[in-house]
Amino acid sequence: MRKFPQVRTIVGAVLAALAGCAALADESTTVSGKGFIDLTNYDLRNDGVDSATNGFGLDVKRFYLGVTHNFDDTWSANITTDFNYVGNDNETQLFVKKAYLQAKLSDAFVARAGSADLPWVPFVEDLYGYRFVENVMVDRLKFGTSADWGVHVGGKVAEGRFSYAASVINGAGYKNPTRSNSVDFEGRLAFQPVKGFTIAVGGYSGKLGKDIEGSPTPTQHTAEREDALVAYVNNGLRLGGEYFQATDWNQVIAPVKDKADGFSVWGSYDFTAKWGVFARYDDAKPGKDLLPDLEDKYFNVGVVAHPRKNIDVAFVYKNEKVDGGGTVATSNGTIGGVLDEGKYDEVGVWAQVAF
């Protein structure tokens, strides 16, 4: 039987922290958490060569632990840690994902300073509903991330039918708070014409935190991304589609330019309070100028159980195929180099628990 002493040590520390937070908590302080766990068989082949990461294993993909304190009706603060353990890599990591001071002047204007949710990826995750199974497309393909350090504003008007979010950020993601000579911008506008139906557009522009003073590799281009989404979420049914196009996302410090685009469609239905089904399909061209034949196709399909509130368990099959030469981007990160073909299959059980 495999033993994971790192997991026992970190889980013990998390439980101790929870006990301490609970002891200090009052009506103004809340403690929350969410964990993503999977037990799967993983098979990746690059140009017919099996990856060393292949095999059967248990992964704790994410465990978020958050504490929020409300000073009054306007002011509050939050800190959320992000832990993951990957059994195949013997890798343990702990980050601060969110750490911000919030001022809520009204439902129409909420401001945050620090590391906080960005306008696009968390918004799509909430509509998709199956983040514990897979990142949404923009995040999965590394054309965006979920949080960053900066100043964030957002709000809802007209009884929530219109919403907006905007962030001025460092650009390197929440794992890297490094300063640079310029700031990046991400924004989103959303409209809900009828209950459950959402239309949204968004965009990003910046140097991705690479415009660093004295860097031997100065920036050459500005990374840009445009996003669009339509989704319907109501009465146990989730249907949605996301589209993005990007310019120079991976070429900020490179002398040549490049483009990318892709779409994702998903659907799920809880046919009872305890059981549901879901599926998703992504198709992307991550290097349209430099590698015009490169195409990434991904899908998953599964059955989900909801044994009790805040616990979801899903039996899932995933498949990804990359053709045309390029870099394979999988759910475990970027793997491989210049390839003619990359294939990835994974089957097993994925679960999330929240409190």
C-alpha positions in Angstrom: 0.0 0.0 0.0 1.4 3.4 -0.9 2.0 5.8 2.0 2.0 9.6 1.7 3.6 11.1 4.8 3.4 14.6 3.3 -0.4 14.4 3.0 -0.7 13.4 6.7 1.5 16.3 7.8 -0.3 18.9 5.7 -3.8 17.5 6.5 -2.8 17.7 10.2 -1.7 21.3 9.9 -5.0 22.2 8.1 -7.1 20.5 10.8 -5.2 22.4 13.5 -5.7 25.7 11.6 -9.4 25.0 11.3 -9.7 24.2 15.0 -7.9 27.5 15.9 -10.0 29.5 13.5 -13.2 28.0 14.8 -12.1 28.8 18.4 -11.6 32.4 17.4 -14.6 32.8 15.2 -17.6 34.8 16.1 -20.6 36.0 14.1 -18.3 38.3 12.1 -15.8 35.6 11.1 -16.5 32.6 8.9 -14.3 29.7 7.9 -14.8 27.8 4.6 -13.1 25.2 2.6 -13.2 23.2 -0.6 -11.3 20.2 -1.7 -10.9 18.4 -5.1 -9.8 14.8 -4.9 -9.5 12.1 -7.6 -8.5 8.4 -7.8 -7.8 7.6 -11.5 -5.8 5.7 -14.1 -3.8 8.1 -16.3 -2.4 7.3 -19.7 -0.4 9.9 -21.7 1.5 9.2 -24.9 3.6 11.7 -26.8 4.5 10.5 -30.3 3.7 7.0 -29.2 6.0 7.2 -26.1 4.5 6.5 -22.7 4.9 9.3 -20.1 6.5 8.6 -16.8 3.4 10.1 -15.1 1.2 7.2 -16.3 -0.5 4.9 -13.9 -2.9 4.6 -11.1 -2.9 7.1 -8.2 -4.6 9.4 -5.8 -4.4 13.2 -6.3 -5.5 16.0 -4.1 -5.7 18.5 -6.9 -6.8 21.4 -4.8 -7.7 22.2 -1.2 -8.8 25.7 -0.4 -9.1 27.0 3.2 -10.5 30.5 3.6 -11.2 32.9 6.5 -13.4 35.9 6.0 -13.9 38.6 8.7 -16.6 41.3 8.4 -15.6 44.5 10.3 -19.0 46.0 9.5 -21.6 46.1 6.7 -19.0 47.8 4.4 -15.6 46.5 5.3 -14.3 42.9 5.3 -11.1 40.9 4.7 -10.4 37.5 3.3 -7.5 35.1 3.1 -7.7 31.8 1.2 -4.9 29.3 0.9 -4.5 26.9 -2.0 -2.9 23.5 -1.4 -2.4 20.6 -3.8 -0.7 17.2 -3.7 0.0 15.2 -6.8 0.9 11.6 -6.0 2.4 10.9 -9.4 4.9 13.8 -8.9 5.5 13.6 -5.2 4.8 17.3 -5.2 3.3 19.4 -2.4 2.5 23.1 -2.8 0.9 25.7 -0.7 0.0 29.2 -2.0 -2.0 32.2 -0.9 -4.7 32.4 -3.6 -6.7 35.2 -2.1 -5.7 38.0 0.3 -7.8 41.1 0.0 -9.5 44.0 1.8 -13.0 44.6 0.5 -15.3 47.7 0.6 -18.9 47.0 -0.4 -20.6 50.3 -0.9 -23.7 48.7 -2.5 -24.6 45.7 -4.7 -23.6 47.9 -7.6 -20.1 48.6 -6.4 -17.7 46.3 -4.6 -14.0 47.0 -4.5 -11.2 44.7 -3.5 -7.4 45.4 -3.0 -5.1 42.4 -3.0 -5.2 39.0 -4.6 -8.8 38.2 -5.6 -11.0 36.5 -8.2 -10.5 37.7 -11.8 -13.5 38.6 -13.9 -13.6 35.7 -16.4 -12.5 32.3 -15.2 -14.3 32.1 -11.8 -17.5 33.5 -13.6 -17.4 30.7 -16.1 -16.6 28.1 -13.4 -19.7 29.1 -11.5 -21.9 28.5 -14.6 -20.2 25.3 -15.7 -20.5 23.7 -12.2 -17.8 21.0 -12.7 -14.6 22.7 -11.9 -13.7 19.8 -9.6 -13.6 17.5 -12.8 -11.7 19.9 -15.0 -10.6 23.6 -15.4 -12.7 25.7 -17.8 -11.1 26.0 -21.3 -9.2 29.3 -20.9 -7.7 28.1 -17.6 -7.0 24.5 -18.9 -5.1 25.8 -21.9 -3.2 28.4 -19.9 -4.7 31.4 -21.7 -5.9 32.9 -18.4 -6.0 32.2 -14.7 -8.5 32.6 -11.8 -6.9 35.2 -9.5 -4.2 37.8 -9.4 -2.8 40.7 -7.3 -4.2 44.2 -7.9 -7.4 46.3 -7.6 -10.7 44.7 -8.5 -14.2 46.2 -8.8 -17.6 44.7 -9.7 -21.3 44.8 -9.0 -24.8 44.1 -10.1 -27.7 46.4 -11.1 -31.3 46.1 -12.2 -32.0 43.3 -9.7 -29.0 41.4 -10.9 -29.8 41.3 -14.6 -26.7 43.3 -15.4 -23.3 42.6 -13.8 -19.7 43.8 -14.4 -16.2 43.1 -13.1 -12.9 44.8 -13.8 -9.4 44.2 -12.5 -6.1 46.1 -12.8 -3.5 43.6 -11.9 0.2 42.6 -11.9 -0.4 40.0 -14.6 1.7 37.0 -13.4 -1.1 35.3 -11.5 -1.7 34.8 -7.8 1.3 32.5 -7.4 3.7 35.3 -8.5 3.1 38.8 -7.0 6.2 40.2 -8.8 5.9 43.9 -9.8 6.5 45.1 -13.4 6.7 48.3 -15.3 3.1 48.1 -16.5 -0.2 46.7 -15.3 -2.7 44.4 -17.0 -6.4 44.8 -17.4 -9.2 42.2 -17.4 -12.9 43.0 -17.6 -16.3 41.4 -18.1 -19.9 42.5 -18.8 -22.9 40.1 -18.4 -26.6 40.3 -19.0 -29.4 38.0 -17.8 -32.5 38.8 -20.0 -34.5 36.0 -18.4 -34.0 33.8 -15.3 -31.2 31.4 -15.7 -30.0 32.6 -19.2 -26.7 34.5 -19.3 -24.9 36.3 -22.0 -21.3 37.6 -21.3 -18.3 39.2 -23.0 -14.9 39.8 -21.6 -11.4 40.8 -22.5 -7.7 40.9 -21.3 -4.8 43.1 -22.3 -1.3 43.3 -20.8 2.3 42.0 -20.5 1.5 39.1 -18.1 3.9 40.4 -15.5 6.9 40.1 -17.9 7.6 43.8 -18.3 10.4 43.8 -15.7 13.0 46.5 -15.2 16.4 45.4 -16.4 15.2 42.1 -17.8 17.6 40.5 -20.3 14.4 39.5 -22.3 12.4 42.8 -22.8 8.8 42.5 -23.9 8.0 42.5 -27.6 4.2 42.3 -27.7 1.1 42.8 -25.6 -1.0 39.7 -24.8 -4.7 40.1 -25.6 -7.7 37.9 -25.2 -11.4 38.3 -26.1 -14.1 36.1 -24.5 -17.8 35.4 -25.1 -20.2 33.1 -23.4 -23.9 32.0 -23.4 -25.3 29.7 -20.7 -28.5 28.5 -19.2 -28.6 27.3 -15.6 -32.0 26.4 -14.0 -33.9 23.5 -12.4 -30.9 21.1 -12.4 -30.0 21.8 -16.1 -26.7 23.5 -17.1 -26.0 24.3 -20.8 -23.3 26.6 -22.0 -20.8 27.6 -24.6 -17.6 29.6 -24.3 -15.4 31.1 -27.1 -12.0 32.8 -26.9 -9.5 34.3 -29.2 -6.0 35.5 -28.1 -3.1 37.4 -29.7 0.5 37.0 -28.6 -0.4 35.3 -25.3 2.7 33.1 -25.4 4.8 35.6 -27.4 5.1 38.6 -25.0 8.9 38.3 -24.9 9.3 36.6 -28.3 10.1 38.4 -31.5 7.4 36.7 -33.6 3.6 37.1 -33.3 1.0 34.4 -32.9 -2.8 33.9 -32.5 -5.0 31.3 -30.9 -8.7 30.6 -30.6 -11.1 27.9 -29.3 -14.5 27.0 -28.1 -16.0 24.8 -25.4 -19.6 23.5 -25.0 -20.9 21.7 -22.0 -24.1 20.3 -20.6 -25.3 18.6 -17.4 -28.6 17.5 -15.9 -29.5 16.4 -12.4 -32.5 14.1 -13.1 -32.9 13.5 -9.3 -31.7 15.3 -6.2 -29.0 12.6 -5.9 -27.9 11.8 -9.4 -27.0 13.5 -12.6 -25.0 13.2 -15.9 -22.7 15.6 -17.7 -20.4 16.0 -20.7 -18.1 18.6 -22.3 -16.2 19.2 -25.5 -13.3 21.6 -26.2 -11.7 22.4 -29.6 -8.8 24.9 -29.8 -6.1 26.1 -32.2 -3.4 27.3 -29.8 -0.9 28.4 -32.4 -2.6 29.6 -35.5 0.3 31.5 -37.0 3.3 29.6 -35.8 1.8 26.1 -35.9 -1.3 26.4 -38.1 -2.0 22.7 -38.2 -1.9 22.3 -34.4 -5.3 21.4 -32.9 -6.2 20.4 -29.4 -9.4 18.4 -28.9 -10.7 17.5 -25.4 -13.8 15.9 -24.0 -15.1 14.4 -20.8 -18.3 12.5 -19.9 -19.5 11.2 -16.6 -22.2 10.4 -14.0 -22.3 12.3 -10.8 -23.8 11.5 -7.4 -24.7 14.0 -4.7 -24.8 11.9 -1.5 -25.4 14.9 0.7 -25.1 18.6 0.6 -21.7 19.9 -0.3 -20.4 16.5 -1.4 -20.2 15.5 -5.1 -18.7 12.2 -6.5 -18.3 11.7 -10.2 -17.3 8.7 -12.3 -15.6 10.3 -15.4 -13.8 9.4 -18.6 -11.5 12.1 -20.1 -9.8 12.2 -23.5 -7.5 14.8 -25.1 -5.7 14.6 -28.5 -3.2 17.0 -30.0 -2.4 16.8 -33.7 -0.2 18.9 -35.9 3.0 19.5 -33.8 3.3 21.6 -30.7 3.1 21.4 -27.0 0.6 19.1 -25.2 -1.4 21.0 -22.6 -3.2 18.5 -20.3 -5.1 18.8 -17.0 -1.7 18.2 -15.3 0.0 21.1 -17.0 2.2 21.5 -20.0 3.9 18.2 -21.0 6.2 17.4 -23.9 7.8 19.4 -26.6 7.3 19.6 -30.4 5.1 16.6 -31.3 3.3 15.2 -34.2 0.7 13.7 -31.9 -0.1 13.6 -28.3 -2.9 11.5 -26.7 -4.2 11.5 -23.1 -6.8 9.3 -21.5 -7.9 9.2 -17.9 -10.7 7.3 -16.1 -11.7 7.2 -12.5 -13.5 8.9 -9.7 -13.4 12.7 -9.0 -14.9 14.2 -5.9 -15.4 17.6 -4.2 -16.2 18.5 -0.7 -17.1 21.9 0.6 -17.9 23.5 4.0 
